[in-house]
Amino acid sequence: MNNVDLRMGTLTGTILSISMTINLQNLLETAVLAAIGASISFFVSLVWKKLYRKNDRNP
């Protein structure tokens, strides 16, 4: 057995053991929360950018 076989076996075993503990509901919930968090972060950065530009124009 060479090093590549050992790594592939370890990686496959890890992926299979994780996939058995994660169900579809948890995966969907995580995806939805990530999308909400990314959207909020994007809009907050737009607001900060707008406020910075507004304050930058007025000395």
All heavy atoms as a GROMACS GRO file, in nm:
protein
  458
    1MET      N    1   0.086  -0.118   0.000
    1MET     CA    2   0.000   0.000   0.000
    1MET      C    3   0.090   0.124   0.000
    1MET      O    4   0.178   0.138   0.084
    1MET     CB    5  -0.090  -0.001   0.123
    1MET     CG    6  -0.183   0.120   0.128
    1MET     SD    7  -0.282   0.133   0.276
    1MET     CE    8  -0.408   0.016   0.245
    2ASN      N    9   0.065   0.213  -0.096
    2ASN     CA   10   0.147   0.333  -0.099
    2ASN      C   11   0.074   0.450  -0.032
    2ASN      O   12  -0.040   0.437   0.014
    2ASN     CB   13   0.190   0.369  -0.242
    2ASN     CG   14   0.072   0.397  -0.333
    2ASN    OD1   15  -0.034   0.434  -0.287
    2ASN    ND2   16   0.093   0.380  -0.462
    3ASN      N   17   0.138   0.562  -0.029
    3ASN     CA   18   0.088   0.678   0.043
    3ASN      C   19  -0.042   0.733  -0.019
    3ASN      O   20  -0.130   0.779   0.053
    3ASN     CB   21   0.196   0.786   0.045
    3ASN     CG   22   0.176   0.887   0.155
    3ASN    OD1   23   0.097   0.866   0.246
    3ASN    ND2   24   0.250   0.996   0.147
    4VAL      N   25  -0.056   0.728  -0.152
    4VAL     CA   26  -0.175   0.778  -0.219
    4VAL      C   27  -0.297   0.693  -0.182
    4VAL      O   28  -0.406   0.746  -0.156
    4VAL     CB   29  -0.154   0.781  -0.372
    4VAL    CG1   30  -0.282   0.821  -0.443
    4VAL    CG2   31  -0.043   0.876  -0.409
    5ASP      N   32  -0.279   0.562  -0.177
    5ASP     CA   33  -0.390   0.473  -0.140
    5ASP      C   34  -0.436   0.501   0.004
    5ASP      O   35  -0.556   0.501   0.032
    5ASP     CB   36  -0.348   0.327  -0.151
    5ASP     CG   37  -0.328   0.282  -0.294
    5ASP    OD1   38  -0.385   0.348  -0.384
    5ASP    OD2   39  -0.256   0.183  -0.316
    6LEU      N   40  -0.341   0.524   0.092
    6LEU     CA   41  -0.374   0.553   0.231
    6LEU      C   42  -0.451   0.685   0.242
    6LEU      O   43  -0.552   0.693   0.313
    6LEU     CB   44  -0.246   0.559   0.315
    6LEU     CG   45  -0.264   0.588   0.463
    6LEU    CD1   46  -0.346   0.479   0.530
    6LEU    CD2   47  -0.128   0.601   0.530
    7ARG      N   48  -0.406   0.786   0.170
    7ARG     CA   49  -0.477   0.916   0.174
    7ARG      C   50  -0.617   0.905   0.116
    7ARG      O   51  -0.712   0.961   0.171
    7ARG     CB   52  -0.397   1.021   0.096
    7ARG     CG   53  -0.273   1.066   0.167
    7ARG     CD   54  -0.203   1.172   0.089
    7ARG     NE   55  -0.078   1.211   0.155
    7ARG     CZ   56   0.005   1.299   0.109
    7ARG    NH1   57  -0.020   1.360  -0.006
    7ARG    NH2   58   0.114   1.328   0.174
    8MET      N   59  -0.631   0.836   0.004
    8MET     CA   60  -0.763   0.821  -0.058
    8MET      C   61  -0.857   0.741   0.033
    8MET      O   62  -0.974   0.772   0.045
    8MET     CB   63  -0.751   0.754  -0.195
    8MET     CG   64  -0.692   0.844  -0.301
    8MET     SD   65  -0.784   0.999  -0.323
    8MET     CE   66  -0.937   0.938  -0.386
    9GLY      N   67  -0.806   0.639   0.096
    9GLY     CA   68  -0.888   0.560   0.188
    9GLY      C   69  -0.932   0.642   0.308
    9GLY      O   70  -1.047   0.634   0.351
   10THR      N   71  -0.842   0.722   0.362
   10THR     CA   72  -0.876   0.808   0.475
   10THR      C   73  -0.976   0.913   0.435
   10THR      O   74  -1.075   0.937   0.507
   10THR     CB   75  -0.748   0.876   0.529
   10THR    OG1   76  -0.654   0.776   0.565
   10THR    CG2   77  -0.779   0.963   0.648
   11LEU      N   78  -0.956   0.975   0.319
   11LEU     CA   79  -1.049   1.078   0.271
   11LEU      C   80  -1.188   1.018   0.245
   11LEU      O   81  -1.289   1.075   0.286
   11LEU     CB   82  -0.995   1.142   0.144
   11LEU     CG   83  -1.080   1.251   0.081
   11LEU    CD1   84  -1.092   1.371   0.176
   11LEU    CD2   85  -1.022   1.294  -0.052
   12THR      N   86  -1.193   0.906   0.179
   12THR     CA   87  -1.321   0.841   0.151
   12THR      C   88  -1.393   0.801   0.278
   12THR      O   89  -1.513   0.821   0.293
   12THR     CB   90  -1.300   0.718   0.061
   12THR    OG1   91  -1.230   0.758  -0.057
   12THR    CG2   92  -1.431   0.654   0.023
   13GLY      N   93  -1.321   0.745   0.372
   13GLY     CA   94  -1.381   0.707   0.499
   13GLY      C   95  -1.434   0.826   0.576
   13GLY      O   96  -1.543   0.821   0.636
   14THR      N   97  -1.360   0.936   0.575
   14THR     CA   98  -1.405   1.057   0.643
   14THR      C   99  -1.531   1.113   0.578
   14THR      O  100  -1.627   1.148   0.647
   14THR     CB  101  -1.293   1.164   0.640
   14THR    OG1  102  -1.176   1.111   0.702
   14THR    CG2  103  -1.336   1.290   0.712
   15ILE      N  104  -1.532   1.119   0.446
   15ILE     CA  105  -1.649   1.171   0.375
   15ILE      C  106  -1.771   1.083   0.400
   15ILE      O  107  -1.882   1.134   0.424
   15ILE     CB  108  -1.619   1.184   0.224
   15ILE    CG1  109  -1.520   1.297   0.200
   15ILE    CG2  110  -1.748   1.209   0.145
   15ILE    CD1  111  -1.468   1.306   0.059
   16LEU      N  112  -1.754   0.953   0.395
   16LEU     CA  113  -1.868   0.863   0.419
   16LEU      C  114  -1.919   0.873   0.562
   16LEU      O  115  -2.040   0.871   0.585
   16LEU     CB  116  -1.829   0.719   0.387
   16LEU     CG  117  -1.816   0.686   0.239
   16LEU    CD1  118  -1.765   0.543   0.220
   16LEU    CD2  119  -1.948   0.704   0.168
   17SER      N  120  -1.830   0.885   0.659
   17SER     CA  121  -1.877   0.894   0.798
   17SER      C  122  -1.947   1.027   0.823
   17SER      O  123  -2.045   1.032   0.898
   17SER     CB  124  -1.761   0.876   0.895
   17SER     OG  125  -1.669   0.984   0.884
   18ILE      N  126  -1.901   1.134   0.762
   18ILE     CA  127  -1.969   1.263   0.776
   18ILE      C  128  -2.104   1.261   0.706
   18ILE      O  129  -2.203   1.312   0.758
   18ILE     CB  130  -1.880   1.377   0.722
   18ILE    CG1  131  -1.760   1.399   0.814
   18ILE    CG2  132  -1.958   1.507   0.708
   18ILE    CD1  133  -1.657   1.495   0.759
   19SER      N  134  -2.109   1.201   0.589
   19SER     CA  135  -2.234   1.200   0.512
   19SER      C  136  -2.345   1.121   0.583
   19SER      O  137  -2.462   1.148   0.562
   19SER     CB  138  -2.211   1.144   0.372
   19SER     OG  139  -2.181   1.007   0.378
   20MET      N  140  -2.307   1.028   0.666
   20MET     CA  141  -2.408   0.950   0.738
   20MET      C  142  -2.465   1.027   0.858
   20MET      O  143  -2.573   0.995   0.906
   20MET     CB  144  -2.349   0.818   0.787
   20MET     CG  145  -2.309   0.726   0.677
   20MET     SD  146  -2.454   0.684   0.578
   20MET     CE  147  -2.382   0.603   0.441
   21THR      N  148  -2.395   1.128   0.906
   21THR     CA  149  -2.444   1.201   1.023
   21THR      C  150  -2.517   1.329   0.986
   21THR      O  151  -2.586   1.386   1.069
   21THR     CB  152  -2.327   1.237   1.117
   21THR    OG1  153  -2.234   1.319   1.046
   21THR    CG2  154  -2.258   1.113   1.169
   22ILE      N  155  -2.501   1.376   0.862
   22ILE     CA  156  -2.567   1.499   0.818
   22ILE      C  157  -2.692   1.461   0.741
   22ILE      O  158  -2.686   1.384   0.645
   22ILE     CB  159  -2.474   1.582   0.728
   22ILE    CG1  160  -2.350   1.626   0.806
   22ILE    CG2  161  -2.547   1.702   0.670
   22ILE    CD1  162  -2.248   1.698   0.722
   23ASN      N  163  -2.806   1.516   0.783
   23ASN     CA  164  -2.927   1.489   0.708
   23ASN      C  165  -2.962   1.608   0.620
   23ASN      O  166  -2.904   1.716   0.630
   23ASN     CB  167  -3.043   1.451   0.801
   23ASN     CG  168  -3.077   1.560   0.900
   23ASN    OD1  169  -3.041   1.674   0.881
   23ASN    ND2  170  -3.148   1.524   1.006
   24LEU      N  171  -3.057   1.590   0.532
   24LEU     CA  172  -3.093   1.691   0.434
   24LEU      C  173  -3.147   1.817   0.500
   24LEU      O  174  -3.119   1.929   0.454
   24LEU     CB  175  -3.196   1.634   0.335
   24LEU     CG  176  -3.235   1.724   0.219
   24LEU    CD1  177  -3.114   1.759   0.135
   24LEU    CD2  178  -3.341   1.658   0.134
   25GLN      N  179  -3.222   1.802   0.608
   25GLN     CA  180  -3.279   1.919   0.676
   25GLN      C  181  -3.167   2.009   0.730
   25GLN      O  182  -3.174   2.131   0.715
   25GLN     CB  183  -3.371   1.876   0.789
   25GLN     CG  184  -3.437   1.991   0.861
   25GLN     CD  185  -3.528   1.945   0.973
   25GLN    OE1  186  -3.544   1.826   0.995
   25GLN    NE2  187  -3.587   2.039   1.043
   26ASN      N  188  -3.066   1.951   0.792
   26ASN     CA  189  -2.955   2.031   0.843
   26ASN      C  190  -2.879   2.100   0.730
   26ASN      O  191  -2.837   2.214   0.744
   26ASN     CB  192  -2.858   1.944   0.923
   26ASN     CG  193  -2.914   1.903   1.056
   26ASN    OD1  194  -3.012   1.958   1.102
   26ASN    ND2  195  -2.851   1.804   1.117
   27LEU      N  196  -2.862   2.030   0.621
   27LEU     CA  197  -2.792   2.086   0.506
   27LEU      C  198  -2.868   2.205   0.448
   27LEU      O  199  -2.810   2.310   0.419
   27LEU     CB  200  -2.771   1.979   0.401
   27LEU     CG  201  -2.679   2.013   0.285
   27LEU    CD1  202  -2.539   2.043   0.335
   27LEU    CD2  203  -2.676   1.898   0.186
   28LEU      N  204  -2.998   2.191   0.432
   28LEU     CA  205  -3.081   2.300   0.380
   28LEU      C  206  -3.084   2.418   0.476
   28LEU      O  207  -3.077   2.534   0.434
   28LEU     CB  208  -3.222   2.251   0.350
   28LEU     CG  209  -3.236   2.157   0.232
   28LEU    CD1  210  -3.380   2.105   0.221
   28LEU    CD2  211  -3.195   2.224   0.103
   29GLU      N  212  -3.096   2.390   0.604
   29GLU     CA  213  -3.097   2.497   0.704
   29GLU      C  214  -2.965   2.576   0.700
   29GLU      O  215  -2.966   2.700   0.704
   29GLU     CB  216  -3.118   2.438   0.843
   29GLU     CG  217  -3.122   2.540   0.953
   29GLU     CD  218  -3.140   2.477   1.091
   29GLU    OE1  219  -3.163   2.355   1.099
   29GLU    OE2  220  -3.131   2.552   1.190
   30THR      N  221  -2.855   2.506   0.689
   30THR     CA  222  -2.725   2.572   0.682
   30THR      C  223  -2.713   2.657   0.556
   30THR      O  224  -2.663   2.770   0.560
   30THR     CB  225  -2.612   2.466   0.685
   30THR    OG1  226  -2.624   2.390   0.804
   30THR    CG2  227  -2.476   2.531   0.680
   31ALA      N  228  -2.762   2.605   0.444
   31ALA     CA  229  -2.756   2.680   0.318
   31ALA      C  230  -2.841   2.807   0.325
   31ALA      O  231  -2.799   2.914   0.280
   31ALA     CB  232  -2.800   2.592   0.203
   32VAL      N  233  -2.960   2.796   0.383
   32VAL     CA  234  -3.048   2.912   0.395
   32VAL      C  235  -2.987   3.017   0.488
   32VAL      O  236  -2.986   3.137   0.457
   32VAL     CB  237  -3.189   2.870   0.443
   32VAL    CG1  238  -3.273   2.989   0.482
   32VAL    CG2  239  -3.259   2.790   0.334
   33LEU      N  240  -2.936   2.974   0.601
   33LEU     CA  241  -2.874   3.068   0.695
   33LEU      C  242  -2.750   3.135   0.635
   33LEU      O  243  -2.726   3.254   0.656
   33LEU     CB  244  -2.839   2.998   0.825
   33LEU     CG  245  -2.958   2.958   0.913
   33LEU    CD1  246  -2.910   2.877   1.033
   33LEU    CD2  247  -3.035   3.079   0.957
   34ALA      N  248  -2.674   3.060   0.557
   34ALA     CA  249  -2.557   3.118   0.492
   34ALA      C  250  -2.599   3.223   0.389
   34ALA      O  251  -2.536   3.329   0.377
   34ALA     CB  252  -2.474   3.009   0.426
   35ALA      N  253  -2.706   3.194   0.314
   35ALA     CA  254  -2.754   3.290   0.214
   35ALA      C  255  -2.806   3.417   0.281
   35ALA      O  256  -2.780   3.528   0.234
   35ALA     CB  257  -2.862   3.225   0.128
   36ILE      N  258  -2.878   3.401   0.391
   36ILE     CA  259  -2.930   3.517   0.465
   36ILE      C  260  -2.813   3.599   0.521
   36ILE      O  261  -2.810   3.722   0.508
   36ILE     CB  262  -3.025   3.472   0.578
   36ILE    CG1  263  -3.154   3.417   0.518
   36ILE    CG2  264  -3.056   3.588   0.672
   36ILE    CD1  265  -3.245   3.350   0.620
   37GLY      N  266  -2.716   3.534   0.578
   37GLY     CA  267  -2.601   3.604   0.634
   37GLY      C  268  -2.521   3.677   0.527
   37GLY      O  269  -2.478   3.791   0.548
   38ALA      N  270  -2.502   3.614   0.412
   38ALA     CA  271  -2.429   3.679   0.303
   38ALA      C  272  -2.506   3.799   0.250
   38ALA      O  273  -2.446   3.904   0.220
   38ALA     CB  274  -2.403   3.579   0.191
   39SER      N  275  -2.637   3.788   0.239
   39SER     CA  276  -2.720   3.899   0.191
   39SER      C  277  -2.715   4.017   0.288
   39SER      O  278  -2.699   4.132   0.246
   39SER     CB  279  -2.865   3.854   0.173
   39SER     OG  280  -2.872   3.751   0.079
   40ILE      N  281  -2.728   3.990   0.415
   40ILE     CA  282  -2.723   4.096   0.516
   40ILE      C  283  -2.586   4.163   0.514
   40ILE      O  284  -2.575   4.286   0.518
   40ILE     CB  285  -2.757   4.041   0.655
   40ILE    CG1  286  -2.906   4.004   0.661
   40ILE    CG2  287  -2.722   4.141   0.764
   40ILE    CD1  288  -2.946   3.930   0.786
   41SER      N  289  -2.481   4.085   0.505
   41SER     CA  290  -2.346   4.140   0.500
   41SER      C  291  -2.329   4.230   0.378
   41SER      O  292  -2.270   4.338   0.386
   41SER     CB  293  -2.244   4.027   0.496
   41SER     OG  294  -2.114   4.077   0.481
   42PHE      N  295  -2.381   4.187   0.264
   42PHE     CA  296  -2.371   4.266   0.143
   42PHE      C  297  -2.443   4.400   0.158
   42PHE      O  298  -2.389   4.505   0.125
   42PHE     CB  299  -2.428   4.187   0.025
   42PHE     CG  300  -2.431   4.263  -0.104
   42PHE    CD1  301  -2.315   4.287  -0.174
   42PHE    CD2  302  -2.551   4.312  -0.154
   42PHE    CE1  303  -2.317   4.359  -0.292
   42PHE    CE2  304  -2.554   4.384  -0.272
   42PHE     CZ  305  -2.437   4.407  -0.342
   43PHE      N  306  -2.567   4.398   0.209
   43PHE     CA  307  -2.643   4.521   0.223
   43PHE      C  308  -2.583   4.614   0.328
   43PHE      O  309  -2.583   4.736   0.311
   43PHE     CB  310  -2.790   4.491   0.252
   43PHE     CG  311  -2.863   4.440   0.130
   43PHE    CD1  312  -2.916   4.312   0.129
   43PHE    CD2  313  -2.877   4.518   0.017
   43PHE    CE1  314  -2.982   4.264   0.017
   43PHE    CE2  315  -2.942   4.471  -0.096
   43PHE     CZ  316  -2.996   4.344  -0.096
   44VAL      N  317  -2.531   4.560   0.434
   44VAL     CA  318  -2.467   4.644   0.535
   44VAL      C  319  -2.342   4.710   0.477
   44VAL      O  320  -2.317   4.829   0.501
   44VAL     CB  321  -2.432   4.561   0.661
   44VAL    CG1  322  -2.339   4.637   0.754
   44VAL    CG2  323  -2.560   4.524   0.735
   45SER      N  324  -2.266   4.637   0.397
   45SER     CA  325  -2.148   4.697   0.336
   45SER      C  326  -2.188   4.807   0.237
   45SER      O  327  -2.118   4.909   0.225
   45SER     CB  328  -2.062   4.592   0.267
   45SER     OG  329  -2.129   4.536   0.156
   46LEU      N  330  -2.300   4.791   0.166
   46LEU     CA  331  -2.348   4.898   0.078
   46LEU      C  332  -2.387   5.022   0.157
   46LEU      O  333  -2.356   5.134   0.117
   46LEU     CB  334  -2.469   4.850  -0.004
   46LEU     CG  335  -2.442   4.755  -0.119
   46LEU    CD1  336  -2.573   4.716  -0.186
   46LEU    CD2  337  -2.347   4.816  -0.219
   47VAL      N  338  -2.455   5.003   0.270
   47VAL     CA  339  -2.494   5.116   0.353
   47VAL      C  340  -2.371   5.188   0.406
   47VAL      O  341  -2.364   5.311   0.402
   47VAL     CB  342  -2.586   5.069   0.469
   47VAL    CG1  343  -2.606   5.178   0.572
   47VAL    CG2  344  -2.719   5.021   0.414
   48TRP      N  345  -2.272   5.114   0.457
   48TRP     CA  346  -2.150   5.175   0.508
   48TRP      C  347  -2.077   5.251   0.398
   48TRP      O  348  -2.024   5.361   0.420
   48TRP     CB  349  -2.057   5.071   0.569
   48TRP     CG  350  -2.096   5.034   0.708
   48TRP    CD1  351  -2.145   4.914   0.748
   48TRP    CD2  352  -2.089   5.116   0.825
   48TRP    NE1  353  -2.170   4.917   0.883
   48TRP    CE2  354  -2.136   5.040   0.932
   48TRP    CE3  355  -2.048   5.246   0.848
   48TRP    CZ2  356  -2.143   5.090   1.061
   48TRP    CZ3  357  -2.055   5.297   0.977
   48TRP    CH2  358  -2.102   5.218   1.081
   49LYS      N  359  -2.075   5.194   0.277
   49LYS     CA  360  -2.009   5.259   0.166
   49LYS      C  361  -2.079   5.390   0.131
   49LYS      O  362  -2.014   5.492   0.107
   49LYS     CB  363  -2.010   5.166   0.045
   49LYS     CG  364  -1.928   5.211  -0.071
   49LYS     CD  365  -1.927   5.103  -0.178
   49LYS     CE  366  -1.840   5.140  -0.294
   49LYS     NZ  367  -1.839   5.036  -0.397
   50LYS      N  368  -2.212   5.388   0.131
   50LYS     CA  369  -2.290   5.508   0.102
   50LYS      C  370  -2.267   5.615   0.210
   50LYS      O  371  -2.250   5.732   0.179
   50LYS     CB  372  -2.438   5.473   0.092
   50LYS     CG  373  -2.523   5.575   0.026
   50LYS     CD  374  -2.664   5.522   0.006
   50LYS     CE  375  -2.723   5.586  -0.116
   50LYS     NZ  376  -2.859   5.538  -0.141
   51LEU      N  377  -2.266   5.574   0.335
   51LEU     CA  378  -2.243   5.669   0.444
   51LEU      C  379  -2.102   5.728   0.437
   51LEU      O  380  -2.082   5.846   0.463
   51LEU     CB  381  -2.264   5.601   0.580
   51LEU     CG  382  -2.409   5.569   0.616
   51LEU    CD1  383  -2.412   5.487   0.745
   51LEU    CD2  384  -2.489   5.696   0.631
   52TYR      N  385  -2.006   5.645   0.402
   52TYR     CA  386  -1.868   5.693   0.393
   52TYR      C  387  -1.855   5.796   0.280
   52TYR      O  388  -1.789   5.897   0.297
   52TYR     CB  389  -1.773   5.576   0.370
   52TYR     CG  390  -1.629   5.617   0.356
   52TYR    CD1  391  -1.557   5.659   0.467
   52TYR    CD2  392  -1.568   5.617   0.231
   52TYR    CE1  393  -1.425   5.698   0.454
   52TYR    CE2  394  -1.436   5.658   0.218
   52TYR     CZ  395  -1.366   5.698   0.330
   52TYR     OH  396  -1.237   5.738   0.318
   53ARG      N  397  -1.917   5.765   0.166
   53ARG     CA  398  -1.911   5.859   0.055
   53ARG      C  399  -1.981   5.991   0.089
   53ARG      O  400  -1.935   6.099   0.052
   53ARG     CB  401  -1.974   5.800  -0.069
   53ARG     CG  402  -1.888   5.698  -0.137
   53ARG     CD  403  -1.951   5.652  -0.265
   53ARG     NE  404  -1.868   5.552  -0.330
   53ARG     CZ  405  -1.906   5.484  -0.435
   53ARG    NH1  406  -2.026   5.504  -0.488
   53ARG    NH2  407  -1.825   5.395  -0.488
   54LYS      N  408  -2.092   5.984   0.162
   54LYS     CA  409  -2.166   6.104   0.200
   54LYS      C  410  -2.083   6.189   0.294
   54LYS      O  411  -2.076   6.312   0.279
   54LYS     CB  412  -2.298   6.063   0.267
   54LYS     CG  413  -2.390   6.178   0.296
   54LYS     CD  414  -2.520   6.125   0.355
   54LYS     CE  415  -2.616   6.238   0.379
   54LYS     NZ  416  -2.742   6.190   0.435
   55ASN      N  417  -2.018   6.128   0.390
   55ASN     CA  418  -1.933   6.202   0.485
   55ASN      C  419  -1.804   6.251   0.419
   55ASN      O  420  -1.747   6.351   0.460
   55ASN     CB  421  -1.899   6.117   0.605
   55ASN     CG  422  -2.018   6.101   0.697
   55ASN    OD1  423  -2.109   6.183   0.696
   55ASN    ND2  424  -2.017   5.992   0.774
   56ASP      N  425  -1.758   6.184   0.317
   56ASP     CA  426  -1.635   6.220   0.249
   56ASP      C  427  -1.654   6.347   0.166
   56ASP      O  428  -1.563   6.427   0.153
   56ASP     CB  429  -1.589   6.106   0.159
   56ASP     CG  430  -1.446   6.122   0.114
   56ASP    OD1  431  -1.367   6.181   0.191
   56ASP    OD2  432  -1.413   6.074   0.004
   57ARG      N  433  -1.774   6.369   0.115
   57ARG     CA  434  -1.803   6.487   0.034
   57ARG      C  435  -1.820   6.613   0.118
   57ARG      O  436  -1.789   6.723   0.074
   57ARG     CB  437  -1.930   6.466  -0.047
   57ARG     CG  438  -1.914   6.362  -0.155
   57ARG     CD  439  -2.040   6.348  -0.233
   57ARG     NE  440  -2.035   6.228  -0.315
   57ARG     CZ  441  -2.138   6.172  -0.370
   57ARG    NH1  442  -2.259   6.224  -0.355
   57ARG    NH2  443  -2.126   6.064  -0.444
   58ASN      N  444  -1.869   6.599   0.240
   58ASN     CA  445  -1.890   6.714   0.328
   58ASN      C  446  -1.771   6.730   0.422
   58ASN      O  447  -1.751   6.651   0.512
   58ASN     CB  448  -2.017   6.696   0.412
   58ASN     CG  449  -2.142   6.688   0.325
   58ASN    OD1  450  -2.148   6.749   0.218
   58ASN    ND2  451  -2.240   6.614   0.371
   59PRO      N  452  -1.691   6.838   0.402
   59PRO     CA  453  -1.573   6.854   0.488
   59PRO      C  454  -1.605   6.896   0.628
   59PRO      O  455  -1.693   6.949   0.671
   59PRO     CB  456  -1.491   6.961   0.416
   59PRO     CG  457  -1.577   7.022   0.314
   59PRO     CD  458  -1.698   6.935   0.297
   0.00000   0.00000   0.00000
